[in-house]
Amino acid sequence: MIERLCASWEVFAGVLPGTAEPEYTKKWFYTEADYEADKANTDPSAENNFTRMMVEASQYAISLTDPRRINWVRTDFIWL
């Protein structure tokens, strides 16, 4: 069974503007199962899947922001 994608985050980085280096590219996929689990979670203090993935992608992008290694970092987020 194919699981429906609800959202994704993609982090790209590189030296030449617009040319992503594959070793810095990372993706997170928020599926319908993640969405349903988040809806079912009634504990307001518990971190949900959406927030976890968003934070992981953001922290990864921040960790790449070092001009000694690369010249640009981009994060793409899409909600489907």
Short mmCIF file of the C-alpha atoms (twelve columns), coordinates in Angstrom:
data_MODEL
# 
_entry.id   MODEL 
# 
loop_
_atom_site.group_PDB 
_atom_site.id 
_atom_site.type_symbol 
_atom_site.label_atom_id 
_atom_site.label_alt_id 
_atom_site.label_comp_id 
_atom_site.label_asym_id 
_atom_site.label_seq_id 
_atom_site.Cartn_x 
_atom_site.Cartn_y 
_atom_site.Cartn_z 
_atom_site.pdbx_PDB_model_num 
ATOM 1  C CA . MET A 1  0.000  0.000  0.000  1 
ATOM 2  C CA . ILE A 2  1.285  3.431  -0.933 1 
ATOM 3  C CA . GLU A 3  1.136  5.964  1.856  1 
ATOM 4  C CA . ARG A 4  -0.085 9.455  1.023  1 
ATOM 5  C CA . LEU A 5  2.363  12.285 1.530  1 
ATOM 6  C CA . CYS A 6  1.003  15.274 3.469  1 
ATOM 7  C CA . ALA A 7  4.118  17.439 3.726  1 
ATOM 8  C CA . SER A 8  7.827  17.466 3.147  1 
ATOM 9  C CA . TRP A 9  10.915 19.442 4.017  1 
ATOM 10 C CA . GLU A 10 13.992 19.439 1.811  1 
ATOM 11 C CA . VAL A 11 17.290 21.067 2.725  1 
ATOM 12 C CA . PHE A 12 19.755 21.850 -0.034 1 
ATOM 13 C CA . ALA A 13 23.181 23.484 0.176  1 
ATOM 14 C CA . GLY A 14 26.184 24.097 -1.991 1 
ATOM 15 C CA . VAL A 15 29.049 26.255 -3.119 1 
ATOM 16 C CA . LEU A 16 27.783 27.464 -6.497 1 
ATOM 17 C CA . PRO A 17 24.412 29.244 -6.182 1 
ATOM 18 C CA . GLY A 18 21.605 26.951 -7.309 1 
ATOM 19 C CA . THR A 19 23.816 23.875 -7.582 1 
ATOM 20 C CA . ALA A 20 23.054 21.611 -4.632 1 
ATOM 21 C CA . GLU A 21 25.801 19.332 -3.371 1 
ATOM 22 C CA . PRO A 22 24.285 15.822 -2.910 1 
ATOM 23 C CA . GLU A 23 26.131 15.202 0.366  1 
ATOM 24 C CA . TYR A 24 24.287 18.146 1.968  1 
ATOM 25 C CA . THR A 25 20.804 17.322 0.624  1 
ATOM 26 C CA . LYS A 26 18.400 15.826 3.154  1 
ATOM 27 C CA . LYS A 27 14.617 15.216 3.071  1 
ATOM 28 C CA . TRP A 28 11.858 14.607 5.612  1 
ATOM 29 C CA . PHE A 29 8.478  13.169 4.632  1 
ATOM 30 C CA . TYR A 30 5.345  13.702 6.727  1 
ATOM 31 C CA . THR A 31 2.852  11.006 5.726  1 
ATOM 32 C CA . GLU A 32 -0.827 10.497 6.324  1 
ATOM 33 C CA . ALA A 33 0.096  8.025  9.096  1 
ATOM 34 C CA . ASP A 34 2.127  10.754 10.815 1 
ATOM 35 C CA . TYR A 35 -0.795 13.148 10.452 1 
ATOM 36 C CA . GLU A 36 -3.271 10.633 11.921 1 
ATOM 37 C CA . ALA A 37 -0.905 9.886  14.822 1 
ATOM 38 C CA . ASP A 38 -0.592 13.610 15.536 1 
ATOM 39 C CA . LYS A 39 -4.390 14.027 15.490 1 
ATOM 40 C CA . ALA A 40 -4.799 11.079 17.885 1 
ATOM 41 C CA . ASN A 41 -2.212 12.445 20.328 1 
ATOM 42 C CA . THR A 42 -4.105 14.206 23.126 1 
ATOM 43 C CA . ASP A 43 -1.071 14.983 25.303 1 
ATOM 44 C CA . PRO A 44 -0.385 18.716 24.794 1 
ATOM 45 C CA . SER A 45 3.131  18.367 26.227 1 
ATOM 46 C CA . ALA A 46 4.150  15.641 23.767 1 
ATOM 47 C CA . GLU A 47 6.032  16.658 20.649 1 
ATOM 48 C CA . ASN A 48 4.167  15.638 17.519 1 
ATOM 49 C CA . ASN A 49 5.632  14.249 14.303 1 
ATOM 50 C CA . PHE A 50 5.066  17.466 12.351 1 
ATOM 51 C CA . THR A 51 6.927  19.595 14.889 1 
ATOM 52 C CA . ARG A 52 9.739  17.050 15.229 1 
ATOM 53 C CA . MET A 53 10.353 16.960 11.475 1 
ATOM 54 C CA . MET A 54 10.123 20.732 11.143 1 
ATOM 55 C CA . VAL A 55 12.662 21.222 13.939 1 
ATOM 56 C CA . GLU A 56 15.011 18.545 12.541 1 
ATOM 57 C CA . ALA A 57 14.985 20.167 9.085  1 
ATOM 58 C CA . SER A 58 15.516 23.631 10.552 1 
ATOM 59 C CA . GLN A 59 18.351 22.513 12.811 1 
ATOM 60 C CA . TYR A 60 20.015 20.697 9.931  1 
ATOM 61 C CA . ALA A 61 19.831 23.826 7.759  1 
ATOM 62 C CA . ILE A 62 21.299 25.908 10.584 1 
ATOM 63 C CA . SER A 63 24.118 23.397 11.063 1 
ATOM 64 C CA . LEU A 64 25.088 23.788 7.392  1 
ATOM 65 C CA . THR A 65 25.240 27.574 7.541  1 
ATOM 66 C CA . ASP A 66 29.022 27.882 7.624  1 
ATOM 67 C CA . PRO A 67 30.747 29.938 4.908  1 
ATOM 68 C CA . ARG A 68 33.968 27.975 5.417  1 
ATOM 69 C CA . ARG A 69 32.213 24.975 3.790  1 
ATOM 70 C CA . ILE A 70 29.391 26.246 1.586  1 
ATOM 71 C CA . ASN A 71 27.937 29.482 0.213  1 
ATOM 72 C CA . TRP A 72 24.204 28.899 0.407  1 
ATOM 73 C CA . VAL A 73 21.520 26.863 2.206  1 
ATOM 74 C CA . ARG A 74 17.867 26.557 1.230  1 
ATOM 75 C CA . THR A 75 14.945 24.848 2.946  1 
ATOM 76 C CA . ASP A 76 11.812 24.005 0.940  1 
ATOM 77 C CA . PHE A 77 8.584  23.155 2.748  1 
ATOM 78 C CA . ILE A 78 5.418  22.013 1.040  1 
ATOM 79 C CA . TRP A 79 2.010  21.069 2.436  1 
ATOM 80 C CA . LEU A 80 -0.015 18.897 0.067  1 
# 
